[in-house]
């Protein structure tokens, strides 16, 4: 298995939920760039490559404390 298979699978799953098919490619590119940048930053701090994948996608899925708090905040009109 390629080390990017998990990331590609995640991005594919996210993009399947986007109704406007023309936006999927742009969204996929943006997600991939963000995840790989996050992963690279975590690797630079000393985290191993495989271990850095989970936190890179967790920030997008609402599984981090900061993201959970932001999702719970009431929306302004």
N, C-alpha and C positions, 0 to 999 in steps of 0.2 A: 504494500500500500504506500502510495506517495504521501509525503509529509503534509501536503496541502489538500489532501482528499477531504479531511474533516472540515476545513475552512470552505472548500468549494461546495460541499454538501450543505453546510449551514447557509451559505449565500443563495444557493438554488432554492432551498426551502423558504427563505424569506421572500425571494423574488416571485415565487409561485403565488404569494398572497397579494401581489400588486395587480390590480385589475387592468390598468392601462399597460398593455404589452410593450408599447414603445418606450416606456419609462424603465422597464426591467434592466436593460443593458446599462443605463446610466447608474441606476441604483446598485447593480452588481459591482460595477467598477468602483463606485464610492465606498461600498462596504469592504471590498477586498483591500483597497488602499488603506482604509482606516484600520482594519484588523491587522494587516501586515506591519503598519507603522507602530501600532500599540505593541505588537509582539516584539518588534525590533527594539523598542524602548525598554521593554521588560528584560530582554536578553542582555542589553547593555548594562542593566542594573545587577546582573549576575544570575538571573533566572535561566534555567535550562530551556532549550528550544521547545521541547514537547510540553513542559510545564507552563510555558508562556501562552499556549493556545487558549486555554480555558478562561483566564482573566481577560484576554483580548476580546472574546465574544460576550463575556458576562456583562461588560459595560454597555453592550447594545441590547441585552435581553431584560434588563431591569433587575438583575440579581446582585447588584452591588448596593451597599447601604445608601450611597449618594443618589443613585438612580431611583431606588425605591422611594426615598423621601420626595424626590421631585415628582414622581408619578402620583403620590398621595396628595400633593398640594392642590388646592382648588384652582381651577382655571379662571383667568380673568376674562371678562367679556369685552 
